[in-house]
Amino acid sequence: MRKQVSIGERYRDRSAVWTQWEVQRIYVDLLGLPHAIVSGVSGIGDDMERRTIACPTLLDRRRFELVDEGETTALPPATRPGNTHRARGGLAAISF
C-alpha cells in the first residue's frame, strides 16, 4: 500500500466522484499526525472550498483514489521515503 502524499496530487472522493481534491500543503499536527490542506477542484476546473484531511484518510482506498498520478509536482532529489522536504511553510511530501 502506498504511504506517501505529495503536493500537487489529486484525489477523488469515492462518494462524490465529480470532485477532486488537490493537495496544496502538508503539515504534521501536535500529535504527529500528517495532514493535507486540499483544494476542491470540480471537473470543469473551478476552484472550490479548502479542507484539511488527515493523510492516512487520503490514502484509504475505500474513501479516496489517486488521480493524475503522472502530473504531480516534482520533488527535489533529496526527498526520499521517510524524509520530508519543507516548501512554502509546509511539507512538499510526507512518508509515514
Stockholm file with secondary structure:
# STOCKHOLM 1.0

chainA/1-96         MRKQVSIGERYRDRSAVWTQWEVQRIYVDLLGLPHAIVSGVSGIGDDMERRTIACPTLLDRRRFELVDEGETTALPPATRPGNTHRARGGLAAISF
#=GR chainA/1-96 SS CCCEEETTCEEEETTSTTEEEEEEEEEECTTSCEEEEEEEEETTCCEEEEEEEEHHHHTCTTTEEEECGGGSCCCCTTCCTTCCCEETTEESEEEC
#=GC SS_cons        CCCEEETTCEEEETTSTTEEEEEEEEEECTTSCEEEEEEEEETTCCEEEEEEEEHHHHTCTTTEEEECGGGSCCCCTTCCTTCCCEETTEESEEEC
//
